[in-house]
Amino acid sequence: MVYLLYQLQEVIFYDGKAKRTNPEYGYIHQARKKELGYLTEMTVDTRHGIITGVDCYPANQRESDIILEHLKGQPCKYQEIGLDGGYDIGAVHRGLELLGVQGYTAIREYPNNAMKKGFCYEEETDRFVCRQGEYLAFQKLIYKKSTENYYRLYSRSKKQCKNCPNFSACATDLGTVRINASAYYPSFYRNSKKVGTSDYLRVMRLRKIWAEGTFAVLKREHKLNKIQKRGLQKAIEECLLSATALNLKRLVKAV
């Protein structure tokens, strides 16, 4: 059985003073949405569309930060899970591997993608290979204070590359040839290799049907287009009640 996970945004305002009247709100900053509110994370199975897990949290938290704890709380076993592009992060892919779950994630476009510069990754040796056949070996893990994350550094000395015809295209702003990759880049790479496979297309198709379909029904028929009460605990209650109402209908239909 495949389980699908999706996020649903819930937003409500109180006369432009939402943060003062509800300090548990979080501010979501996306291209299409810049508002105060909550997010709820849910999982749904693809056999009968039953919602198997519900979590709610301030909208300024990243869904990828709590996905693994959400999955650990599931009451049932699952082998596969489909997720949207917000979960295309190395830590998530590694976590799914450790949980023994086959994850299929929509791919995000990263602006510093090494593949765009012609590099190829060799999983067996954990190194990048350039268009000239030279390799950038893994050097060390580096902690970045601005993002509070670790990343993997792959580099090659400037002396070795300065006479290469592609040096200007490969070099960074500092004039060095280096690649900053996810701390869990091997897992990230393994996930990217699934794209386009028959299993990937099957799970992504199920996700469109069940995850997006459930999302639409909860908003249209169960009042989750806007929360009605204040406070995180009240928001959790509303999400749980809406999910329960939809589950009851689908359970009756399944029986």
N, C-alpha and C positions, 0 to 999 in steps of 0.2 A: 504494500500500500504506500502511496506517495502522500506526504504531508506538505502543504504549501503555507508559507508565511507571508504576511503582508502588513503594511502599516496603514493606519487610518487617522487622519488629523481631525481633532475636535476643537473648535474655537468658539469662544463667547466673549463679548465685551460688556463692560458696565460703565456706560457714559464716559468712555475714554479714560477711565481711572481703574482699569482692570488690575494693574499690578498692586495698587494700594488695597483694593477690596479683596484680592485673591493673590497673596504673595507667593503661592505655590506654582503659579503660572510659569511657563518658560517661553522665551521669545524665539520663534522659528524664523530663520533667515535663509530663504531659498529664492530662486529666480522668480518663481510665480507667487510665492507666499512670504509675506513679512508681517507676522502677527503674533499676538500672545495666545497661548493655549496649551493643550495637551496632545500627546500622541498615544495611541493604543496599538499594541503589537499583538497580533492574533495568529493562530495556526488553524488550518482547516484541512480535513482529510478529503481525498478525491473520490471516495466511493459513494458517500451520501452527502458530502458537504457539511459535515458536523464540525463545529468549532471546538477544538480540543484544548485551547489555551488562550488566556487573555491577560495582558499586562498593560498598565497605563502609567505614564510618566510625563514630566514636564517636556515641552516641545523643544527645549534647547539641548536635550540629551540626544546623542546619536544612537539610532536604533542598533547599529552594529556593536555598540558597547554592552548591550544587555541581551543580545540574541542567544548567547550560549546558556546563560542562566535561565532564560525563557524555555529553551528546549529541554534543559535538565528537569524542569518541573512538569514535563508532559506525563500524563497518566498512562500512556501506552507506548509500545515499541514502534519504531519506524525505521525504514532502511534508506529512504530517499526523501529529499526535501528540495523544493524550488523556491528561490528568493529573487527579489528584484535587485536592481543595480546598486542600491544603497548598501548592500551587504558584500559587494565585490571588494573585499579587503583581506589582505593576507592573514591577519589574526583570526578572522572568521573562518576562512578556509582551513587553517590549521586546527582550529577548535573542532570543526566538523569531522575532520580526519581522526582526531583523538576520541571523539564520541562514537566513531564507527558509522557515521552517517555519510551517504553519498549526496553531496550538495551540488546543485545546478543553479548558477547565478547569472542573471543578465549582466553583460559586460559594460563597465564604465570606460569612458575615454579619459585617460590621464594625459595632461599636457606635456609631461616629461617622460613619456613612454620611450624607452630605449629602442624599441623595435622600429620607431619612426626614423631613427638615425641609421638604420641598417644593421643593428646589432642582433644577434641570435643568442639565445640562452641554451647552454648545455647543462641539463639537469644532473647528469651522472658526475660531472666534475665541478658543478656549481660555479660556473664562470660564463662570462659573455664573450662572444666572438664577433669581431668587426668585419666589415666588407673586405678587408685585406687579409683576412685569415688570422689576424693577431688576437690574442685574448686578454681580457681584463679579469684578473683573479679576485676572489673575495679577500678583503683585507681585514675588516673588523666591524663590529657593531658600534654605532655612534648614537648617542642620546641627543635629541634636539629639544632644547628648552621651550621654544616657541610653540611646539605642538605636543610636548610631553610624550613623545614617542621615540622608539629606537628605529634605526634603519640600517641596512646593510650597505657597506661601501665596497664597490668594485672599482679598481683604478689601474692605470698604467702610467709609468713615468713620462713626463713631457719629452725627455731626451729620446725615448724610444719612438715617439710618434711625430716629432717636429718636422721630419722630411716626408711624411705621408701626404699624398694629394688630398686626402679627406680630413686632414687635421682640423681645418677651420670649421668644418661641419660637426665634428665630434667634440671639439673642445668646449668647455664650459666658459662662463664669464671670467673665471679666474685663470683661463688659459691652460687648464689641465684636462686630461681625459679621464672622466670618472662617471660612475653611475650610482645614484642613491636609490636603492630599492627597498621594498618593504622588508621588515625584520623577518617576515615569513614568506619571502619571495618564492622559494621552491613550491610551497603549497599554492600560492597565488598562480604560479605558472601551470601547475597541474590542473587547476580549475579552468584556465584559459584553453587548454587542450581539449576540453570536452565540448567546446562550442562547435555547433554544426553536426554533432554526432546524432544518431537516431534517438538515443536516450535523452539527450539534451533537448531536442525538438519536441519529443513526447512530453517531457515534464513542463517545458515552457508553454506548450499548448494547454495542458491541464491547469497551469497557473492562471492563464487568461480566462479560462472558463470558471474555475472555482474561486480563486482568490479575488480577482476583480469583480466577479459576479456577486460574491458575498459582500464585498465592499459596497457595491451599488445598492443591494437590498437593505443592508443595515442603515444606510443613509436615507434611502427613499421610504422605507416602511417601518423602521424602528428608531427613528428620531436621533440618529447619531450624526446628523449633519451639524448639530450644535448641542453642546451640553446645557442642561437646564439649571444646574446647581453649582455652588462654589466649593472649591477645595479638591485636592487630589483624591481623597477617599471617596467623596461623592461622585467624582468622575469615574473612578473604578467601579462603583456600584452601578452607574448607568450603563457602562460598557458590558458588565456582567449580565445585567438584566436584559439588555438588547440581544446579547449572544444567546442567552437562555431561551428567549422567546423564539428566535430563529431556529435553534436546535430542536425545540419541541415540535415545531412544524415539520422539520425535516426528518425527525425520528418517526413521527406518525406516518409520513409518506414512505419511509424505508420499511416499516413494519407491514 
